[in-house]
Amino acid sequence: MSAFNWRKHGNIVVLAVLLAILALNSPHVLQPSNVANVIGQAAVMGICAIGMTFVILTGGIDLSVGSVVALSGAFGAWLNVAAGFPWPAAWALAILAGATCGLASGLLVQWGRVPPFMATLAMMAAARGLTLLLTQGNPVSGTSPAFNYAGWASIGGFPVSGYILFACALAAWATLRFTPFGTGVYAVGDNREAAHFAGIRTGAVTVAVYAISGATAGLAGLLMVGRLWSAQPSIGLGLELDVIASVVLGGTSLFGGVGTIRGTITGVLIMGFLDNGLRLLEISSYLQQLIKGMVFVGAVILDMYFKGAYRKGRSRDAL
């Protein structure tokens, strides 16, 4: 009988234990209406986390997602309100704007040889600055009901944004599991040099994963605008921490090459229920930030531990 794989399945145990603890302290946590509410609120973080998974699988990081969420949401709202674009065109151009931000980050990383941390930190500042420039620091309101629909509406008691989250997760899972591109993502994260000699276009893969992260952030920004019925230039502040924590809690290694979309969705649910439970228990917002920070640090420490165990396992296999 094989040993329990904590990296692959430990996040499910963590989610189950968290739900049990919260349910014992608040009877509302597991009510269907609250579960649907948690998924709707976590959809923005979850969609960003799906794109972030691609980046982290290659051994990179994207710190710009919060700012790209704000920029894409504001740009889409501006197109709909000020320029009179119908919502499908405004949505498409806003997602394209997010993908362009990601593409720029990817080009800086791959051909500019800028470390991912610095490249995406620069994009974080640039995207936030563009958002403030576009909005003049004021909310953009007056978007059409059709533009906002996916952000606030429900079908069958389940939020539309939740359906979009799981559709994105399914598409990402299929891409990583069944396509040559998905194979290349894992190969680049596991050993870039070996992937290059195997004929994988490592540069194209690197640029593409950042573009995917930007596009998912763009979609998330539009959902956020729909949820708020306006584009706030300050939305997305600190979102990158929750997104990265979700991905790492889901078992994706910050060193690259290891991780799954299923794990990421589990990590998103952990962060979503943790945030929801802390509010239901009326925990101080300051203490909430401390707890979430401790969760993130714990996830990174576990990732480093599992990476060391993985390397030792490979060494033993080589013998």
Buried (B, 14 or more C-beta within 10 A) or exposed (E): EEEEEBBBBBBBEBBEEBBEEBBEEBEEBEEEEBBBBBBBBBBBBBBBBBBBBBBBBBBBBBBBBBBBBBBBBBBBBBBBBEEEBEBEBBBBBBBBBBBBBBBBBBBBBBEEEBEBEEBBBBBBEBBBEBBBEBBEEEBBEEBBEBBBEBBBEBEEEBBBBBBBBBEBBEEBBEBBEEEEBBBBBBBBBBBBEEBBEEEBBBBBBBBBBBBBBBBBBBBBBBBBBBBBBBBBBEBBEEBBBBBBBBBBBBBBBBBBBBBBBBBBBBBBBBBBBBBBBBEBEEEEEEEBEEBBEEBBEBBBEBBEEBBEEBEEEEEEEEE
